[in-house]
Amino acid sequence: MNTPEALPPQLSESAYDRRRLRQWLTGGARAEGVSRRTLLRLLAVAGAAAGTSAAFGPPAAAATAPGIVKPLPDSWFTVRGTNAESRFASFAETGYHTPNERFFVRNHTSTPVLDADDWVLTVRGDGLTHDRSVEFTLDDLRRLPAVTRTAFVECAGNGRSFFTTQQGQTVSGTAWTLGAVGTARWRGVRLADVLRRAGLGRHAVDVMPRGLDADYVTADGANLGRVRRPLPLAKALDDVLLAYEMNGEPLPYDHGYPVRVLVPSWIGVSSVKWVGDIEVSAQPLYSPWNTDFYRLFGDAHPVEGSAPLTRQTVKSAWEVEWGAQVAAGTAHRLTGRSWSGAAGVVRVDVSTDGGGTWRPARLHDAPRRAGWVRWSADWLPRTPGSYTLLARATDGAGHTQPDTTVHNTQGYLFDAVVRHPVTVT
């Protein structure tokens, strides 16, 4: 007869349950025949029994989106498979920074519920000055100089659905509108400081963070392993953070707890969540996330595909419900936000008549690298009918949103002016 594992004196039964469930979720324990969703619900119960804070304990509402921990109220989110898109109109109620509870979720698999006390970051590879790996705990990172950066994180497929609805083109992937983006105040340590502390060698060229979420298995059954994507050393040493706080709080589970990578201005997959190890290489590195995915394929691109995607494009979105009804003969203050990965947005022009006439919007924020600007425009519609709102941003590097985006088969980097319908009654 097997003897049950003894409980350490400092662990209550509920704490033991939470630890075991976390170990299963990260592949450290077996639970044959039990689904991840069921275990997440069990973990929510265990967290409630132990008085776990609602900010970090998986709520029962997670069942509405398999693999996502935080609640996803319909007024804030549209659930898209394993992902949750923020309703952009709801940002009108918020300030410059997107509240953690409203930040979009992009998961390849499911959110792992990790224990910070057990978390270790391993830095390894032939780009170091020695042949051994170096480990950092969360306390080790906190002892390094802390840095705070405000930056948006945006999925490369944000706006993908408009290839089809506006341009009549077929693309693959999650049908995001414009809510796969959010801006937060991130705090952590410079990746450069960690790499140098680990023994960065002079022959290093690439750095590849890898997450601790489950292996990603494609629809046809190919196991691609854990999400990982290389960064050139120059970017890794520039402005990249290993972030452990988001808007003044520990990272929520869905956003990378306990530590994630933050790569300002670059496509979201570069900002690997739940980072567990970093390979430092003396030769270029590749993964499915910079070969099969996150490159441009299609008739307008090279047969072998474009170079791997890096910086985000320029975009604008109205903080107005899609298809909203507004009253004729009444003055309305319409608001929105614009952003770009190349430089801060310096101008936004708007049209309320489908592009017949344009006028500048009022900007409420100074241009900020890796950030967005909020803007507003007054509108007095006099005649009932169907109208189309347009917003067109220009950034400090001279990029202006085009009327159409060049097609690519996976629907990345949609940057065209979006045609936003409203009805005047």
Secondary structure as UniProt FT lines:
FT   TURN            9..10
FT   HELIX           13..25
FT   TURN            26..27
FT   TURN            32..33
FT   HELIX           36..49
FT   TURN            50..51
FT   TURN            54..56
FT   HELIX           60..64
FT   TURN            66..67
FT   TURN            74..76
FT   STRAND          77..80
FT   TURN            81..82
FT   STRAND          83..86
FT   HELIX           88..93
FT   HELIX           100..102
FT   TURN            116..118
FT   STRAND          120..124
FT   TURN            126..127
FT   STRAND          134..137
FT   HELIX           138..142
FT   STRAND          147..154
FT   TURN            156..160
FT   HELIX           161..165
FT   TURN            166..167
FT   STRAND          181..190
FT   HELIX           191..198
FT   TURN            202..203
FT   STRAND          206..211
FT   TURN            219..220
FT   STRAND          231..232
FT   HELIX           233..236
FT   TURN            237..239
FT   STRAND          241..246
FT   TURN            247..248
FT   STRAND          249..250
FT   HELIX           253..255
FT   TURN            256..258
FT   STRAND          260..262
FT   TURN            264..265
FT   HELIX           268..270
FT   STRAND          275..281
FT   TURN            288..292
FT   TURN            299..300
FT   TURN            303..304
FT   STRAND          315..318
FT   TURN            322..323
FT   STRAND          324..326
FT   TURN            328..329
FT   STRAND          332..339
FT   STRAND          345..351
FT   TURN            354..355
FT   STRAND          359..360
FT   STRAND          362..363
FT   TURN            369..370
FT   STRAND          372..379
FT   STRAND          385..395
FT   TURN            396..397
FT   TURN            409..410
FT   STRAND          420..424
//
